[in-house]
Amino acid sequence: MIENTLAKVADSVSPIFKGVEILPDGSVVRSGTNYSGKFQEAHDASKASIQSRISNLESGGVKGTGDIDNPIRTYRGVELQNIDPVYIADQRTVVEMPFVGKGEKYTNAEGWRRDLKYFWSELLDRHPEAFSPNNRAIIEGRNPFTDSPVKDKVFREYFSQYDVKGVRGDKLVHHHIGGGGQAFPVPQKLHPGSGGIHNIEKEAGIWGKDKIYSELLQKLIKE
């Protein structure tokens, strides 16, 4: 099943994977070691390619994804009404993070890129009206004191789920939903190390549901 699925996605794979090249005959080879030189190209390619590859994996026979209507993969089949809304991602804020490979630097345990600059740049490009001049300066690297936006009035008015007493004005961090490849902004107070939202997602059955895709993609880049 895995081999057939990988064959079906070969044609749609972009240079998002480190050192991977798709040849005209559809075979996959590792190419070069200059990762830093390929990183921006990979990020640019990821915008349109990640969801396309995931969709191809699903149509190729990947099972166990639950409700396929939810664009947030790890939420499929989960009873979200039992979770405090502040812990649930607004679909408008979800960013597809590039898959680099398990064990690579600056990745989470599944191999998806952990890159706050990329995350916030994507969100700013998508929803510029949600960011105040101060937050925009932070994202664009014009504030030498911090690299994380804050949940200020402008952000709260646009994304009202964050207008909650106790976390107003809190620093925002990007959280990989269920430890997978889709990320969304979370107030830092709700993201204390390995607790907070991580425990909420584990209890709800959200955690680890993206692993089926990361394992298939990992197999692809190693062949």
N, C-alpha and C positions, 0 to 999 in steps of 0.2 A: 504493500500500500504506500509506504513512504517513498520508495523509488519511483512509483508511478506519479505520485503527487509532485515530487521534485522535478520530474521531467516536464510536467505541465507548466511549472512556473519558470523554467529556465529562460524562456524567451522574454519574460517581462522583468527579469532581474536587472537592476541598474548598478552602477559602480558604488552603491551605498556600502557594500561590504569591503572590509579592508583587504587589499591585495587580491581581489577577485576579478576575473575577466571572463565574459561570456564570448566564446568563439562562434564564428558563423555556423558551425555544424551543431551548435547547441551545447557543446561540452563546456565544462567549467574548469578553469585553471587559475592557480595563484600567480600573480604577476607583480614583481618588484617588492620593495620594502619601504619606499618613500611614503609613509603614511601621512606625514604632515602636509606634503604637497598635494595629496588627494583629498584631504579632509573637507575643504570648502566645497569642492566639486561634489563630494558625497552628500554633504548637507543639502546642497541645492537640489540634487537629484531626489532626495528623500521626500520632498514635499508632495510629489505626485505619485511616487512609486510604492511607498510602504503599504498604503491601504489597498492598492492594486494587487500587490503580492499576497496580502492576507486574504483578499477575496478569492484569488486563484487557489490558494491552499484550501479554503472552505469548499469551493466548488469541486475541487479535486478529490473530495471524500473525507476530509478531516471531520471527525465526529466529536461529540461531547461539548458542543458550544452552546447548548441550550437555545434560548430565544435569539434567533439570528437577526431580529429586527433592531436590537439595541446596537448603535454604532460603537458603544464602549464595550469592547469584547469581554472584559472580565465581569461585567454586570449581567451578562446573559444568563437567564434562569435564576437570578437572585431576587429575593423578596426585598426590594429596596425600601418599601414602605415601613419596614421595621428599623430603619437606620435614620439617625438624626440627619436632617437635610444638609447641615453644615459640613458633613463628611462625604456628601455625594457630589460628584463632579457635574458641573454645568457643561453640557455638550459643546457650548460655544467656546469654552476655555481649554478644551482637550487638544493637545499637540502630539502628533505621531513622532516619536523619537527614533533616530536612526539605529539600526541593528549593526553593531560592530563585531561582536563575537564574544563568547563567554571567556572570561579570564583576561580580557584586554583592559588596558588602563582606562579609567574614567567611565566605567560601565557599571550597571547594577549586576546582581548575581546571575541574571538570565542573559546578559550580554548586550542590553540596550544602552545606548549612550546616556551618560549623566552629564548634562551640559546646560547650566542655567542661562548662559548667554544666548545659546541657540533657542532655548525654550521661550525666553522673554522677547527675543527679536521676532519670533514667529507670532506671538500673541499681540505684540504691538502693531505689527504689520496688518493683522487681521481686524483688530479692534482699537484703532488709534484714539477714538473718543473716550475710551475707558481709562486712559492714562493722563494724569496731571502733568504739567511741565516738569515738576520735580521727579516724578517717576520715569518720565521719558528720558530725562537727563541721566538717571541711574542706568537705565537699560542701554542707552547709547554710549555709556562709558565716560560721561562727563562729570561724574561725581566721584572724587578720589577716595571717599570715605566708606562707600558701600557698593555692593554689586547686586543688592536685592531690593526690589520695589517694596513699598509699604501699602497696607490696605487703608488708603486715605478715603476722604469723602467722595472724590470723583469715581474711584474704583468701586466703592460700595453702592453708589447710586446706579451704576451700570450693571453690576452683579450683586443684586440685593440679598442673595443668600448669605453674603458675608457681613451684612449689617447686623451683627450680633454683639450684644454687650459682653465685654470681657476680651474681645479680640479686635476691636476697632483700633486702627492705627498700628496694628501688629505687622511685623515684617512678613513678607510672603515668600514661601519656598515652593519649588516645583516638586510634586510628588508623583512617582510612578504608580499608577493605579494597580493594585494587586501585585506590585513588584514587576509589572510587565512593561510593554513598550509605549503605552499611552500615558501622558502626564497632564496634570492640571495644578493650578495654584492653590496652596493651602496656607492659612495663617500659621506662623511658626509655633505658636502655643499648642496647636493641634497636632504638631509633627515633632514630638520630643524624642529624637533618636529612634529606637525600635518600638516605642510604645505609641500611644495616641491613636491616630488614624490607622496605623499598621495593625493594631490589635482589633479595631473595629472591623476592618476588612477580613481579617483571619476568622473572626467569629461568624461573619456573614457568609463565608465561603467564597469570597472574592479573590483572596490571595492565591497566587500561583496558577490562575486559569489561563494566562497568556503563555505559559510554558510550552504548550503543545506547538505553538508557532515558533518560538525561539529555538526549540530543539530541531525542528525541520530546517530552519534557516541556518543553524549551526552546522548541520550535516551538509548542507549545500556548499557552504564556503570552505569546508574541509575536503571536498572531493576534487 
